[in-house]
Amino acid sequence: MCKKNILIIDDDEISLLILQNAFKMHNFNVTITTDSKNAVQLFNTLKADAVIVDILMPNKNGFSIIADIYMLKPNCPIIAISATEKYLTKIKHLKHPKILAINKIIHPETIVQCMLSLL
């Protein structure tokens, strides 16, 4: 199986590094960014197979990023993360089979396993 390219977008650099390490341990090619404004352009450039995106970020929020990625690649697996349950609930209401909402205060291995189930 070839390595999957995953893009992780979060304004919290510590969260980025933790998730980056977790996905690298599972043989993913991982790109991380805190630049929410240019995240969709980076997604296109990388031809990412999957995305993890924080909902609350400066410049461009996760909802907008998810909508833009959905327009480009409707079946792209996306995990939206947030520490705020009301935002996760909004994502869950989309009821899209390739979009999950997960509390970011969770063990990173759980997020990896959820992504593997989407791929």
N, C-alpha and C positions, 0 to 999 in steps of 0.2 A: 504494500500500500504506500502510495507517495505521501510525502508530508503535506499537511493542510496548512494554508496560510491564514492566520487569524490576526485581526486588528483589534486592539484593545484601546478604548478611548475613555479617559478618566482624568479629571483635574487633580486628583490625589496621587502624587507620585509614589507614595508608599504602596498604595493599592495596586498601582500599575506593576511595580516590581514584584510584588507577591504573586499576582496572577501570571506575569510573564514567566517566572520561575516554575510555577505549577504546570503551565502548558508546555514549556520546554521539556520538562521531565516526561511528558507524554509524546514527545517527538513532533511537536508543532513548530512551524516557522512562525515566530511571533514578532509583530511590530506593535510598539506602544506609542501613544501620543497623548499629550495634554491639550493639543490644539483642536478644540471642538469646531472652530470656525472652518478649518480646512480638512476636517476628518473625511468628508465624503469624497473629496478630490483624492486624498490619500488612498481611500478604499478602492477607487477606480484605478489608480496607478499600480497598486499592489495586486489587483485582481484577487482580492481577499475571498477566501472560501466561507468565512464566518466572522462575526463581529460580537464583541462585548462592549457595551456602552453604558456609561453612567447617565442617569437621567438629569440630575441637577449639575449643570456646568455653566461657567460664564461664556458669553458670546453666542453660543448656539446650544440649546438643550438637547437632551437625548431623544425627545419626542420628534423633533425636527430631523435629526440625523437618521432615525429609524424610518421616517416617512421618505426621505430622500433615497436611502439605500433600497427601500422597498420598490420605489419607482424604477431603479436601475436593475435590480436583481430580486424579483418578488419571492423567490424561494431561498434566499440567503438565510442561513441560521443566525439568529440574533438573540443574545441574552442581554436584557436590560437589567442593570443593577442600581439599587438605591437603598439607602438606610431609612427612607420614608415610605411607609406602607401605602399611603394614599396614591403615590405615583405608581407604585407597583400594581395597584388595583386597576388603574387606568390602562396599563399595558395588558393586564390579564383580560380586560374586557374586549380587547381586539380579537381574541379567540383565533389567533393565527397559529397553525400547527408548527411553524418554524420560529416563533418568537416566544421566548420565556421571560418571565419577570422573577428575579431572585433578590432577596435581601442581601446587600453587599457585606453585611456583618455575618459571614458564614465561612466555614472552612473552604479554602480555595479548591480543594480536591472535589468538593461537591459541585462547584461550578464547572470544573473540567468534566466530570461525569455527565452533567446535564448537557454540555456541548456535544460530547461524544454521542449522546442519545439523539441529538438533532441531526448529526451529519450522516 
